[in-house]
Amino acid sequence: MARTFTSTINYPRLRRQVGILAGVSLLLALLLIGYTFGVGNHFFGRLFSAFFIFFWLLAVTFLGIVPFVNWAARSWFGKEWAADSLPKTAIRRSSASTSPSSARTPTRTASRSSQKRHP
C-alpha cells in the first residue's frame, strides 16, 4: 500500500509568523548592539550575529516548543482536559452604593500643627 503524505502546514501563515519573528529579532539586535557597542567598529558583523541568535531563539520557542506543548496537551490529556481546566464562575461586581460600610473615614480629626507639643 502506498501512503500519500498530506501536508497540514499553512504556509502563508507560517511565512507571516517567520516575518514577524525576523522583524522582532532585527529590532532586538539593533537595540542591543546599538546600546552596547554603538555604531562603531564591526557593527554589521555584530548585528548579523545578534540577529541570528535572536531569530533562532524566538523561532525555536514560538514555532517549535509552544506548538509541541499544545499538541501534547491536546493529544495526551484530551480536549476535555483543556476545556475543564478553568472553573467557570460568574464574576460579581459590587457597586459602591450597595455597601456603605466600605467607605473610608478619616482616622485623625485634627491636623498635626494644632496639637500641643509636650516637652
C-alpha distances in whole Angstrom, upper triangle without the diagonal:
4,6,10,13,16,19,21,24,27,29,32,33,32,34,37,37,37,39,41,41,42,45,46,45,48,50,50,50,53,55,55,56,58,60,60,61,62,61,63,61,58,57,54,52,53,51,48,48,48,46,43,44,44,41,39,41,40,37,35,37,36,33,32,34,35,31,30,33,32,28,29,32,30,27,29,32,31,32,35,36,37,38,41,42,45,47,48,52,54,56,60,62,66,69,72,74,73,74,77,77,75,77,79,82,84,85,88,91,93,92,93,96,98,98,101,100,102,103
4,7,10,13,16,19,21,24,25,29,30,29,31,34,34,33,36,38,38,39,42,43,42,44,47,47,47,50,52,52,53,55,57,57,58,59,58,59,58,54,54,50,49,50,48,45,45,46,43,40,41,41,38,36,38,37,34,33,35,34,30,29,31,33,29,28,31,30,27,28,31,29,26,29,32,30,31,35,36,36,38,40,41,44,47,47,51,53,55,59,61,65,67,70,73,71,72,76,76,74,76,77,81,83,84,87,89,92,91,91,94,96,96,99,99,100,102
4,6,9,13,15,18,21,22,26,26,25,28,30,30,30,33,35,35,36,39,40,39,42,44,44,45,47,49,49,50,53,54,54,55,56,55,57,56,52,51,48,47,47,46,42,42,43,40,38,38,38,35,33,35,34,31,30,31,30,27,26,28,29,25,24,27,27,23,25,28,26,23,25,28,27,28,31,32,32,34,37,37,40,43,44,48,50,52,55,57,61,64,67,69,68,69,72,73,70,72,73,77,79,80,83,86,88,87,87,90,92,92,95,95,96,98
4,6,10,13,15,18,19,22,23,23,25,27,27,27,30,32,32,33,36,37,37,39,41,42,42,45,47,47,48,50,52,52,53,54,53,55,54,50,49,45,45,45,43,40,40,41,38,35,36,36,33,31,33,32,29,28,30,29,25,24,27,28,24,23,27,26,22,24,27,25,23,26,29,27,28,31,32,32,33,36,37,39,42,43,47,49,50,54,56,60,62,65,67,66,67,71,71,68,71,72,76,77,79,82,84,86,85,86,88,91,91,94,94,95,97
4,6,9,12,15,16,19,20,19,21,24,24,24,27,29,28,30,32,33,33,35,38,38,39,41,43,43,44,47,48,48,49,50,49,51,50,47,45,42,41,42,40,37,37,37,34,32,33,33,29,28,29,29,25,24,26,25,21,21,23,24,20,20,23,23,19,21,24,22,21,23,26,25,25,29,30,29,31,34,34,37,40,41,44,46,48,51,53,57,59,62,65,64,65,68,68,65,68,69,72,74,75,78,81,83,82,82,85,87,87,90,90,92,93
4,6,9,12,13,17,17,17,19,22,22,22,25,27,27,28,31,32,32,34,36,37,37,40,42,42,43,45,47,47,48,49,48,50,50,46,45,42,41,41,39,36,36,36,34,31,32,32,28,27,29,27,24,24,25,23,20,20,22,23,19,19,22,21,18,21,23,21,20,23,25,24,23,27,28,27,29,32,33,35,38,38,42,43,45,49,50,54,56,59,62,61,62,65,66,63,65,66,70,72,73,76,78,80,79,80,83,85,85,88,88,90,91
4,6,8,10,13,14,13,15,18,18,18,21,23,23,24,27,28,28,30,33,33,34,36,38,38,39,42,43,44,45,45,45,47,46,43,41,38,37,38,35,33,33,33,30,28,29,28,25,24,25,24,20,20,22,20,16,17,20,20,16,17,20,19,16,19,22,20,19,22,24,23,23,26,27,26,27,31,31,33,36,37,40,42,43,47,48,52,54,57,59,59,60,63,63,61,62,64,67,69,70,73,75,78,76,77,80,82,82,85,85,87,88
4,6,9,12,12,11,14,16,16,17,20,21,21,23,26,26,27,29,31,32,33,35,37,37,38,41,42,42,44,44,44,46,46,43,41,38,37,37,35,32,33,32,29,28,28,27,24,23,24,22,19,19,20,18,15,15,18,17,13,15,18,16,14,17,19,17,16,20,22,20,20,23,24,22,24,27,28,29,33,33,36,38,39,43,44,48,50,53,56,55,56,59,60,57,59,60,64,65,67,70,72,74,73,74,76,79,79,82,82,84,85
4,6,9,9,8,11,13,13,13,16,18,18,19,22,23,23,25,27,28,29,31,33,33,35,37,38,39,40,41,40,43,42,39,37,34,34,34,31,29,29,29,26,24,25,24,20,20,21,19,16,16,18,15,12,13,16,16,12,14,17,16,14,17,19,18,18,21,23,22,21,25,25,23,25,28,28,30,33,33,37,38,39,43,44,47,50,52,55,54,55,58,59,56,58,59,62,64,65,68,70,72,71,72,74,77,77,80,80,82,83
4,6,6,6,9,10,11,12,14,16,17,18,20,21,22,24,26,27,28,30,32,33,34,36,37,38,40,40,39,42,42,39,36,33,34,33,31,28,29,29,25,24,25,24,20,20,22,19,16,18,18,15,12,15,18,16,13,16,19,17,16,20,21,19,20,24,25,23,22,26,26,24,25,29,29,30,33,33,36,37,38,41,42,46,48,51,53,53,54,57,58,55,56,57,61,62,64,67,69,71,70,70,73,75,76,79,79,81,82
4,5,5,6,9,10,10,12,14,15,16,18,20,20,22,24,25,26,28,30,31,32,34,36,37,37,37,37,39,39,36,34,31,31,31,28,26,27,26,23,22,23,22,19,19,21,18,15,17,18,16,13,15,18,18,15,18,21,19,19,22,24,23,23,26,28,27,26,29,29,27,28,32,32,33,36,36,39,40,40,44,45,48,50,53,55,55,56,59,60,57,58,59,62,64,65,68,70,72,70,71,73,76,76,80,79,81,83
4,5,5,6,9,10,11,12,14,15,17,18,20,21,23,24,25,27,29,30,31,33,34,36,37,36,35,38,38,35,33,30,31,31,28,26,27,26,23,22,24,22,19,20,22,19,16,19,19,16,14,17,20,19,17,20,22,21,21,24,26,24,25,29,30,28,27,30,31,28,29,33,32,33,36,36,38,39,39,43,43,47,48,51,53,53,55,57,58,55,56,57,61,62,64,66,68,70,69,69,72,74,75,78,78,80,82
4,5,5,6,9,10,11,12,14,15,17,18,20,21,23,24,26,27,28,30,31,33,34,36,35,35,38,38,35,32,30,30,30,27,25,26,25,22,21,23,21,17,18,19,16,14,16,17,13,11,15,17,16,14,17,19,17,18,21,22,21,23,26,27,26,24,27,27,24,26,29,29,29,32,32,35,36,36,39,40,43,45,47,50,50,51,54,55,52,53,54,57,59,60,63,65,67,65,66,68,71,71,75,75,77,78
4,5,5,6,9,10,10,12,14,15,16,18,20,21,22,24,26,27,28,30,31,32,33,34,33,36,36,33,30,28,28,27,25,23,23,23,19,18,20,18,14,15,16,14,11,13,14,11,9,12,15,14,12,15,18,17,17,20,22,21,22,25,26,26,24,28,28,25,26,30,29,30,33,34,36,37,37,41,42,45,47,49,52,52,53,55,56,53,54,55,58,60,61,64,66,68,66,67,69,71,72,75,75,77,78
4,5,5,6,9,10,10,12,14,15,16,18,20,21,22,24,25,26,28,30,31,32,32,31,33,33,30,28,25,26,26,23,21,22,21,18,17,19,17,14,15,17,14,12,15,16,13,11,14,18,17,16,19,21,20,21,24,25,25,26,29,30,29,28,31,31,28,30,33,32,33,36,37,39,40,40,43,44,47,48,51,54,54,55,57,58,54,55,56,60,61,62,65,67,68,67,67,69,72,73,76,75,77,79
4,5,5,6,9,10,11,12,14,15,17,18,20,21,23,24,26,27,28,30,31,31,30,33,33,31,28,25,26,26,23,21,23,21,18,18,20,17,14,16,17,14,12,16,16,13,12,15,18,17,16,19,21,20,21,24,25,25,26,29,30,29,28,31,31,27,29,32,31,31,35,34,37,37,37,40,40,44,45,47,50,51,51,54,55,51,52,53,56,57,59,61,64,65,63,64,66,69,69,73,72,74,76
4,5,5,6,9,10,11,12,14,15,16,18,20,21,22,24,25,27,28,30,29,29,32,32,30,27,25,25,24,21,20,21,19,16,16,17,15,12,13,14,11,9,12,12,9,8,12,14,13,13,16,18,17,18,21,22,22,24,26,27,27,25,29,28,25,26,30,28,29,32,32,35,36,35,39,39,42,44,46,49,49,50,52,53,49,50,51,54,55,57,59,62,63,62,62,64,67,67,70,70,72,74
4,5,5,6,9,10,10,12,14,15,16,18,20,21,22,24,25,26,27,27,27,29,30,27,24,22,22,21,19,17,18,17,13,13,14,12,9,10,12,10,7,11,12,10,9,12,15,15,14,17,19,19,20,23,24,24,26,28,29,29,28,31,30,27,29,33,31,32,35,36,38,39,39,42,42,45,47,49,52,52,53,55,56,52,53,54,57,58,59,61,64,65,63,64,66,69,69,72,72,73,75
4,5,5,6,9,10,10,12,14,15,16,18,20,21,22,24,25,26,26,25,28,28,26,23,20,21,21,18,16,18,17,13,14,15,13,10,13,14,12,10,14,15,13,12,16,18,18,18,21,23,22,23,26,27,27,29,31,33,32,31,34,33,30,32,35,33,34,37,37,39,40,39,43,42,46,47,49,52,52,53,55,56,52,53,53,57,57,59,61,63,64,63,63,65,68,68,71,71,73,74
4,5,5,6,8,10,11,12,14,15,17,18,20,21,22,24,25,25,25,28,29,26,23,21,22,21,18,17,18,16,13,14,15,12,10,13,14,10,10,14,14,11,12,15,17,16,17,20,21,21,22,25,26,26,28,30,31,31,29,32,31,28,30,33,31,31,34,34,36,37,36,39,39,42,43,45,48,49,49,51,52,48,49,50,53,54,55,57,59,61,59,59,61,64,65,68,67,69,71
4,5,5,6,9,10,10,12,14,15,16,18,20,21,22,23,24,24,26,27,24,21,19,20,19,16,15,15,13,10,11,12,9,6,9,10,7,7,10,11,9,10,13,15,14,15,18,19,20,21,24,25,25,27,29,30,30,29,32,31,27,30,32,30,31,34,35,37,38,37,40,40,43,44,46,49,50,50,52,52,49,50,50,53,54,55,57,60,61,59,59,61,64,65,67,67,69,70
4,6,5,6,9,10,10,12,14,15,16,18,20,21,22,21,21,24,24,21,18,16,17,16,13,12,13,12,8,9,11,9,6,9,11,9,9,12,13,12,12,15,17,18,18,21,23,23,24,27,28,29,30,32,33,34,33,36,34,31,33,36,34,34,38,38,40,41,40,43,43,46,47,49,52,53,53,55,56,52,53,53,56,56,58,59,62,63,61,61,63,66,66,69,69,71,72
4,5,5,6,9,10,11,12,14,15,16,18,20,21,20,20,23,24,21,18,16,18,17,13,13,15,13,9,12,13,10,9,13,14,11,12,15,16,14,15,18,20,20,21,23,25,25,27,29,30,31,33,34,35,35,34,37,36,32,34,37,35,35,38,38,40,41,39,42,42,45,46,47,50,51,51,53,54,50,51,51,54,54,56,57,60,61,58,59,60,63,64,67,66,68,70
4,5,5,6,8,10,11,12,14,15,16,18,20,19,20,23,24,22,18,17,18,16,13,14,15,12,9,12,12,9,8,12,12,9,11,14,14,12,14,17,18,18,19,22,23,23,25,27,28,29,31,33,33,34,33,35,34,30,32,35,33,32,36,36,38,38,37,40,39,42,43,45,48,49,49,51,51,47,48,48,51,51,52,54,56,58,55,56,57,60,61,64,63,65,66
4,5,5,6,9,10,10,12,14,15,16,17,18,18,21,21,19,16,14,15,13,10,10,11,8,6,8,8,5,5,9,9,8,10,13,13,13,14,17,18,18,20,22,23,24,26,28,29,30,32,33,34,35,34,36,35,32,34,36,34,34,37,38,40,41,40,43,42,45,46,48,51,51,51,53,53,50,50,50,53,53,54,56,59,60,57,57,59,62,63,65,65,66,67
4,5,5,6,9,10,10,12,14,15,16,15,15,18,19,16,13,12,13,12,8,9,10,8,5,9,10,8,8,12,13,11,13,16,17,16,17,20,21,22,23,26,27,27,29,31,32,33,35,37,38,38,37,40,38,35,37,40,37,37,41,41,43,44,42,45,44,47,48,49,53,54,53,55,55,52,52,52,55,55,56,57,60,61,58,58,60,63,64,66,65,67,68
4,5,5,6,9,10,10,12,14,15,15,15,18,19,18,14,14,15,13,10,12,13,10,8,12,13,10,11,14,14,13,15,18,18,17,19,22,23,22,24,27,27,28,30,32,33,34,36,38,38,39,37,40,38,35,37,39,37,36,40,40,41,42,40,43,42,44,45,46,50,51,51,52,52,49,49,48,51,51,53,54,56,57,55,55,56,59,60,63,62,64,65
4,5,5,6,9,10,10,12,14,14,15,18,19,17,14,14,15,12,10,12,12,8,8,11,10,8,10,13,12,11,14,16,16,16,18,20,21,21,23,25,26,27,29,31,31,33,35,36,37,38,37,39,37,34,36,38,35,35,38,39,40,41,39,42,41,44,45,46,49,50,50,51,51,48,48,47,50,50,51,53,55,56,53,53,55,58,59,61,60,62,63
4,5,5,6,8,10,10,11,12,12,15,16,14,11,10,11,9,6,8,8,5,5,9,9,7,9,12,12,12,15,17,17,18,20,21,22,23,25,27,28,29,31,32,33,35,37,38,39,40,39,42,40,37,39,41,38,38,42,42,44,45,43,46,45,47,48,50,53,54,53,55,55,51,51,51,54,53,54,56,58,59,56,56,57,61,61,64,63,64,65
4,6,5,6,8,10,10,10,10,13,14,13,10,10,12,9,7,9,11,8,8,12,13,11,13,16,16,16,18,21,21,21,23,25,26,26,28,30,31,32,34,36,36,38,40,41,42,43,42,44,42,39,41,43,41,40,44,44,46,46,44,47,46,48,49,50,53,54,54,55,55,52,52,51,54,53,54,56,58,58,56,55,57,60,61,63,62,64,65
4,6,5,6,8,10,9,11,14,16,15,12,13,15,12,10,13,13,10,11,14,14,12,14,17,17,16,19,21,21,21,23,26,26,26,28,30,31,32,34,36,36,38,40,41,41,42,41,44,42,38,40,42,40,39,42,43,44,44,42,45,43,46,46,47,50,52,51,52,52,48,48,47,50,50,51,52,54,55,52,52,53,56,57,59,58,60,61
4,6,5,6,8,9,11,13,15,14,11,13,13,10,9,12,11,8,10,13,12,11,14,16,15,16,19,20,20,21,23,25,25,25,28,30,30,31,34,35,36,38,40,40,41,42,41,44,41,38,41,42,40,39,42,43,44,45,43,46,45,47,48,48,52,53,52,53,53,49,49,48,51,51,51,52,55,55,53,52,54,57,57,60,58,60,61
4,5,5,6,6,8,10,11,10,7,9,10,7,6,10,10,8,10,13,13,12,15,17,17,18,20,22,22,23,25,27,27,28,31,32,33,34,36,37,38,40,42,43,44,45,44,47,44,41,44,46,43,43,46,47,48,49,47,49,48,50,51,52,56,57,56,57,57,53,53,52,55,54,55,56,58,58,56,55,56,60,60,62,61,63,63
4,6,6,4,6,9,11,11,8,11,12,10,9,13,13,11,13,16,16,15,17,20,20,20,23,25,25,26,28,29,30,30,33,35,35,36,39,40,41,42,45,45,46,47,46,48,46,43,45,47,45,44,47,48,49,49,47,49,48,50,51,51,55,56,55,56,56,52,52,51,53,53,54,54,57,57,54,53,55,58,59,61,60,62,62
4,6,6,9,11,14,14,11,14,15,12,12,15,15,13,15,18,17,16,19,21,20,21,24,26,25,26,28,30,30,30,33,35,35,36,39,40,40,42,45,45,46,47,46,48,46,43,45,46,43,43,46,47,47,48,46,48,46,48,49,49,53,54,53,54,54,50,50,48,51,50,51,51,54,54,51,50,51,55,55,58,56,58,58
4,6,9,10,12,12,11,14,14,11,11,15,14,12,14,17,16,16,19,21,20,21,24,25,25,26,29,30,30,31,33,35,35,37,39,40,41,43,45,45,46,47,47,49,46,43,46,47,44,44,47,48,49,50,48,50,49,50,51,51,55,56,55,56,56,52,52,50,53,52,52,53,56,56,53,52,53,57,57,59,57,59,59
4,7,7,8,9,8,11,12,9,10,14,13,12,15,17,17,17,20,22,22,23,25,27,27,29,31,32,32,33,36,37,37,39,41,42,43,45,47,47,48,50,49,52,49,46,49,50,47,47,50,51,52,53,51,53,52,54,55,55,59,60,59,60,59,55,55,54,56,55,56,56,59,59,56,55,56,60,60,62,60,62,62
4,5,8,10,8,11,13,11,11,15,15,14,16,19,19,18,21,23,23,24,26,29,29,30,31,33,34,34,37,38,39,40,43,44,45,46,48,49,50,51,50,53,50,47,50,51,49,48,51,52,53,53,51,53,52,54,54,54,58,59,59,59,59,55,55,54,56,55,56,56,59,58,55,55,56,59,60,62,60,62,63
4,7,8,6,9,11,10,10,13,15,14,15,18,19,19,21,24,24,25,27,29,30,30,32,34,35,35,37,39,40,41,43,45,46,47,49,50,51,52,51,54,52,49,51,53,50,50,53,54,55,55,53,55,54,56,56,57,60,62,61,62,62,58,58,56,59,58,59,59,62,61,59,58,59,62,63,65,64,66,66
4,7,6,9,11,10,11,15,16,15,17,20,21,21,23,25,26,27,29,31,32,33,34,36,36,37,40,41,42,44,46,47,48,50,51,52,53,54,54,56,54,51,54,56,53,52,56,57,58,58,56,58,57,59,59,60,63,65,64,65,65,61,61,59,61,60,61,62,64,64,61,60,61,64,65,67,65,67,67
4,6,9,9,9,11,14,14,15,17,19,20,21,23,25,26,27,29,30,32,33,34,35,36,38,40,41,42,44,46,47,48,50,51,52,53,55,54,57,55,52,54,56,54,53,57,58,59,60,58,60,59,61,62,62,66,67,66,67,67,63,63,62,64,63,64,64,67,67,64,63,64,67,68,70,68,70,70
4,6,5,6,9,10,11,12,14,16,17,18,20,22,23,24,26,27,29,30,31,32,33,35,37,38,39,41,43,44,45,47,48,49,51,52,52,54,52,49,52,54,51,51,55,56,57,58,57,59,58,61,61,62,66,67,66,67,67,63,63,62,65,64,65,65,68,68,65,64,65,69,69,71,70,71,71
4,6,5,6,9,10,11,12,14,15,16,18,20,21,22,24,26,27,28,29,30,32,33,35,36,37,39,41,42,43,45,46,47,49,50,49,52,50,47,49,52,49,49,52,53,55,55,54,56,55,57,58,59,62,63,63,64,64,60,60,59,62,61,62,63,65,65,62,62,63,66,67,69,67,69,70
4,5,5,6,9,10,10,12,14,15,16,18,20,21,22,24,25,26,27,28,30,31,33,34,36,37,39,40,42,43,45,46,47,48,48,50,49,46,48,51,48,48,52,53,54,55,53,56,55,58,58,59,63,64,64,65,65,61,61,60,63,63,64,65,67,67,65,64,65,69,69,72,70,72,72
4,5,5,6,9,10,11,13,14,15,17,19,20,21,23,24,26,26,27,29,31,32,33,35,37,38,39,41,43,44,45,46,47,47,50,48,45,48,50,48,48,52,53,54,56,54,57,56,59,60,61,64,65,65,66,66,62,62,61,64,64,65,66,68,68,66,65,66,70,70,73,71,73,73
4,5,5,6,8,10,11,12,14,16,17,18,20,21,23,24,25,26,27,29,31,32,33,35,36,37,39,41,42,43,44,46,45,48,46,43,46,48,45,46,49,50,52,53,51,54,53,56,57,58,61,62,61,63,63,59,59,58,61,60,61,62,65,65,62,62,63,66,67,69,67,69,69
4,5,5,6,8,10,10,12,14,15,16,18,20,21,22,23,24,26,27,29,30,32,33,35,36,37,39,41,42,43,44,43,46,44,41,44,46,43,44,47,48,50,51,49,52,51,53,54,55,59,60,59,61,61,57,57,56,59,59,60,61,64,64,61,61,62,66,66,68,67,69,69
4,6,5,6,9,10,10,12,14,15,16,18,20,21,21,23,24,26,27,29,30,32,33,34,36,38,39,40,42,42,42,45,43,40,43,45,43,43,47,48,50,51,50,53,52,55,56,57,61,61,61,63,63,59,59,59,62,61,62,64,66,67,64,64,65,69,69,71,70,72,73
4,5,5,6,9,10,11,12,14,15,17,18,20,21,21,23,25,26,27,29,31,32,33,35,37,38,38,40,41,41,44,42,39,42,44,42,42,46,47,49,50,49,52,52,54,56,57,60,61,60,62,62,58,59,58,61,61,61,63,66,66,64,63,65,68,68,70,69,71,71
4,5,5,6,8,10,11,12,14,15,17,18,19,20,21,23,25,26,27,29,31,32,33,35,36,37,38,40,39,42,40,37,40,42,39,40,43,44,46,47,46,49,48,51,52,53,57,57,57,58,58,54,55,54,57,57,58,59,62,62,60,59,61,64,65,67,66,67,68
4,5,5,6,8,10,10,12,14,15,16,17,19,20,21,23,24,26,27,29,30,32,33,35,36,37,38,38,40,39,36,38,41,38,38,42,43,45,46,45,48,47,50,51,53,56,57,56,58,58,54,55,54,57,57,58,60,62,63,61,60,62,65,66,68,67,69,70
4,6,5,6,9,10,10,12,14,15,16,17,18,20,22,23,24,26,27,28,30,32,33,34,36,37,37,40,38,35,38,40,38,38,42,43,45,47,46,49,49,52,53,55,58,58,58,60,60,56,57,56,60,60,61,62,65,66,63,63,65,68,68,71,70,71,72
4,5,5,6,9,10,11,12,14,15,16,17,18,21,21,23,25,26,27,29,31,32,32,34,35,35,38,36,33,36,38,36,36,40,42,44,45,44,47,47,50,51,53,56,56,56,58,58,54,55,54,57,57,58,60,63,63,61,61,63,66,66,68,67,69,69
4,6,5,6,8,10,11,12,13,15,15,17,19,20,21,23,25,26,27,29,30,31,32,34,33,36,34,31,34,36,33,34,37,39,40,42,41,44,44,46,48,49,53,53,53,55,54,51,51,51,54,54,55,57,60,60,58,58,60,63,63,66,65,66,67
4,6,5,6,8,10,10,11,13,14,15,17,19,20,21,23,24,26,27,29,30,31,32,32,35,33,30,33,35,33,34,37,38,40,42,41,44,44,47,48,50,54,54,54,56,56,52,53,53,56,56,57,59,62,63,61,61,63,66,66,69,68,69,70
4,5,5,6,8,10,10,11,12,14,16,17,18,20,21,22,24,26,27,28,30,31,31,34,32,29,32,34,32,33,37,38,41,42,41,45,45,48,50,52,55,55,55,57,57,53,54,54,57,58,59,61,63,65,63,62,64,67,67,70,69,71,72
4,6,5,6,9,10,10,11,12,15,16,17,19,20,21,23,24,26,26,28,29,29,32,30,27,30,32,30,31,34,36,38,40,39,42,42,45,47,49,52,52,52,54,54,50,51,51,54,55,55,57,60,61,59,59,61,64,64,67,66,67,68
4,6,5,6,8,9,10,11,13,15,15,17,19,20,21,23,25,26,27,28,27,30,28,25,28,30,28,28,32,33,35,37,36,39,40,43,44,46,50,50,49,52,51,48,49,49,52,53,54,56,59,60,58,58,60,63,63,66,65,67,68
4,5,5,5,7,9,10,11,13,15,16,17,19,21,22,23,24,26,27,26,29,28,25,28,30,28,29,33,34,37,38,38,41,41,45,46,48,52,52,52,54,54,50,52,52,55,56,57,59,62,63,61,61,64,67,67,69,69,70,72
4,6,6,5,6,9,10,11,12,14,15,16,18,20,21,22,24,25,25,28,26,24,27,29,27,28,32,34,36,38,38,41,42,45,47,49,52,52,52,54,54,51,52,52,56,56,57,60,62,64,62,62,65,67,67,70,69,70,72
4,6,6,5,6,9,10,11,12,14,15,17,18,20,21,22,23,23,26,24,21,24,26,24,25,29,30,33,35,34,38,38,41,44,46,49,48,48,51,50,47,49,49,52,53,54,56,59,60,59,59,61,64,64,67,66,67,68
4,6,6,5,7,10,11,11,13,15,16,17,19,20,22,22,21,24,23,20,23,25,23,24,28,29,31,33,32,36,37,40,42,44,47,47,47,50,50,46,48,48,51,52,53,56,59,60,59,59,61,64,64,67,66,68,69
4,6,7,6,9,11,11,12,14,16,17,18,20,21,22,21,25,23,21,23,26,24,26,29,31,33,35,35,39,39,43,45,47,50,50,50,53,53,49,51,51,55,56,57,60,62,64,62,63,65,68,68,71,70,72,73
4,6,6,6,9,10,11,12,14,16,16,18,20,20,21,24,22,20,23,26,24,25,29,31,34,36,36,39,41,44,46,48,52,51,51,54,54,50,52,52,56,57,58,60,63,65,64,64,66,69,69,71,71,72,74
4,6,5,6,9,10,10,12,14,15,16,17,19,19,22,20,18,21,23,21,23,27,28,31,34,34,37,38,42,44,46,49,49,49,51,51,48,50,50,53,54,55,58,61,62,61,61,64,66,66,69,68,69,71
4,5,5,6,9,10,11,12,14,15,16,17,17,20,18,15,18,20,18,20,24,25,28,30,30,34,35,38,41,43,46,45,45,48,48,45,47,47,51,52,53,55,58,60,59,59,62,64,64,67,67,68,69
4,6,5,6,9,10,10,12,14,15,15,15,18,17,15,18,20,19,21,24,26,29,31,31,35,36,40,42,45,48,47,47,50,50,47,49,50,53,55,56,58,61,63,62,62,65,67,67,70,70,71,73
4,5,5,6,8,10,10,11,13,14,15,18,17,15,18,20,19,21,25,27,30,32,33,37,38,42,44,47,50,49,49,52,52,49,51,51,55,56,57,60,63,65,64,64,67,69,69,72,71,72,74
4,5,5,6,8,10,10,11,13,13,16,14,12,16,18,16,18,22,24,27,29,30,34,35,39,41,44,47,46,46,49,48,45,47,48,52,53,54,57,60,62,61,61,64,66,66,68,68,69,71
4,6,5,6,9,10,11,11,11,14,12,10,13,15,14,16,20,21,25,27,28,32,33,37,39,42,45,44,44,47,47,44,46,47,51,53,53,56,59,61,61,61,64,66,66,69,69,70,72
4,6,5,6,8,10,10,10,14,13,11,14,17,16,19,22,24,27,30,31,35,36,40,43,45,48,47,47,51,50,48,50,51,55,56,57,60,63,65,64,65,68,70,69,72,72,73,75
4,5,5,6,8,9,11,14,12,11,15,17,15,18,22,24,27,30,31,35,37,40,43,46,49,47,48,51,50,48,50,51,55,56,57,60,63,65,64,65,68,70,69,72,72,73,74
4,6,5,5,7,8,11,8,8,11,13,12,15,18,20,24,26,28,31,34,37,40,43,45,44,44,47,47,44,47,48,51,53,54,57,60,62,62,62,65,67,66,69,69,70,72
4,6,6,5,5,9,8,7,10,12,12,15,18,20,23,26,28,32,34,37,40,43,46,44,45,48,48,45,48,49,53,55,56,59,61,64,63,64,67,69,69,72,71,73,75
4,6,5,8,10,10,10,13,15,15,18,21,23,27,29,31,35,37,41,44,47,49,48,48,51,51,49,51,53,56,58,59,62,65,67,67,67,70,72,72,75,75,76,78
4,6,9,11,10,11,14,15,14,18,21,23,27,30,31,35,38,41,44,47,49,47,48,51,51,48,51,52,56,58,58,61,64,67,66,67,70,72,71,74,74,74,76
4,7,8,6,8,11,11,11,15,17,20,23,26,28,32,34,38,41,44,46,44,44,48,47,45,48,49,53,55,55,59,61,64,64,64,67,69,68,71,71,72,74
4,5,6,7,9,10,11,15,17,19,22,25,28,31,34,37,40,43,46,44,44,48,48,45,48,50,53,55,56,60,62,65,65,65,68,70,70,73,73,74,76
4,5,5,6,9,10,13,15,16,20,23,25,29,31,35,38,41,43,41,42,45,46,43,46,48,51,54,55,58,60,63,63,64,67,68,68,71,72,73,75
4,5,5,6,8,11,13,14,18,20,23,26,29,33,36,39,41,39,40,43,43,41,44,46,49,52,53,56,59,62,62,63,66,67,67,70,70,71,74
4,5,5,6,9,12,14,17,20,23,26,29,32,35,38,41,39,39,42,42,40,43,44,48,50,51,54,57,60,60,60,64,65,65,68,68,69,71
4,6,5,8,11,13,16,19,21,25,27,30,33,36,39,37,38,41,41,38,41,43,46,48,49,53,55,58,58,58,62,63,63,66,66,67,69
4,6,7,9,10,14,16,19,22,25,28,31,35,37,35,36,39,39,37,40,41,45,48,49,52,54,57,57,58,61,63,62,66,66,67,70
4,6,7,9,12,15,18,21,24,27,30,34,36,33,34,38,38,35,38,40,44,46,47,51,53,56,56,57,60,62,61,64,65,66,68
4,7,9,12,16,17,21,24,27,30,33,35,33,33,37,37,34,37,38,42,44,45,48,51,54,54,55,58,59,59,62,62,63,65
4,6,9,12,14,17,20,23,26,29,31,30,30,33,33,31,33,35,39,41,42,45,48,51,51,52,55,56,56,59,59,60,63
4,6,10,12,15,18,21,24,27,29,27,27,31,31,29,32,33,37,40,41,44,46,49,50,51,54,55,55,58,59,60,62
4,7,9,13,16,19,22,25,27,25,26,30,30,28,31,33,36,39,40,44,46,49,49,51,54,55,55,58,59,60,63
4,6,9,13,15,19,22,24,21,22,26,26,24,27,30,33,36,37,41,43,46,46,48,51,52,52,55,56,57,60
4,6,10,13,16,19,21,19,20,23,24,22,25,28,31,34,36,39,41,44,45,47,50,51,51,54,55,57,59
4,6,10,13,16,18,16,17,21,22,19,22,24,28,31,33,36,38,41,41,43,46,47,47,51,52,53,56
4,6,10,13,15,13,14,17,18,16,19,22,25,28,30,34,35,39,39,41,44,45,45,48,50,51,54
4,6,10,12,11,12,15,16,14,16,19,23,26,28,31,33,36,36,38,41,42,42,46,47,49,52
4,7,9,7,8,11,13,11,13,16,20,23,25,28,29,33,34,36,39,39,40,43,45,46,50
4,5,6,7,10,12,11,12,15,18,21,24,27,28,31,32,34,37,38,38,42,44,46,49
4,6,6,7,9,8,8,12,15,18,21,23,24,27,28,31,34,34,35,38,40,42,45
4,6,6,10,10,10,13,16,19,22,25,25,28,30,33,35,35,36,39,42,44,47
4,6,9,9,11,15,17,21,23,26,27,30,32,34,37,37,37,41,43,45,48
4,6,6,8,12,14,18,20,23,24,27,29,32,34,34,34,38,40,41,45
4,5,6,9,11,15,17,20,21,24,26,29,32,31,31,35,37,39,42
4,5,8,10,13,15,18,19,23,25,27,30,30,30,33,35,36,40
4,6,9,13,14,18,19,23,24,26,29,29,29,33,34,36,39
4,7,10,12,16,16,20,21,24,27,26,27,30,32,34,38
4,7,9,12,13,17,18,20,23,23,23,27,29,31,34
4,6,9,10,14,15,18,21,20,20,24,26,28,31
4,6,7,10,11,14,17,17,17,20,22,24,28
4,7,9,11,13,16,16,15,18,20,22,25
4,6,7,9,12,12,11,15,17,19,22
4,7,10,12,11,11,15,17,19,23
4,7,8,7,8,11,14,17,20
4,6,6,7,11,13,16,19
4,5,5,9,10,13,16
4,6,8,9,13,16
4,7,9,13,16
4,6,9,13
4,6,10
4,7
4
